Amino acid sequence: MRHPLDERAQDLHWQIEDAVRAGKSAVSVVPLMQEAARAYEDAAQRRFDDGDAFGWSDVYAAITWWARSDETLEVKRVIAKALARAEQLTEGRDEVIAEIESLRKWAGA
């Protein structure tokens, strides 16, 4: 069974994608992008609290939505928090850090 936080993040993702496909400007969906970023951050935290490594996917999505909404300070904040968490990993550490650094480069943060 999916958690409501996961469903909210996914719903926002598809609302944004549908709006863009319908021709709405990126600027008009920035509030949805910001809400999606927060929803993915919340979902990541819940997953991490539950010991679920899929939280990393939510972190990556949060970084992506903050970047797409041109919120560089938020991107930097989430990246710093993610790197601090990644440093504590015993397995997959290098891969997670590489993905975070790739997103940092893509986002220009």
Summary of the structure (lengths in Angstrom):
residues: 109
radius of gyration: 13.9
end to end distance: 35.6
largest distance: 44.9
contacts: 307
relative contact order: 0.12
helix: 78%
strand: 0%
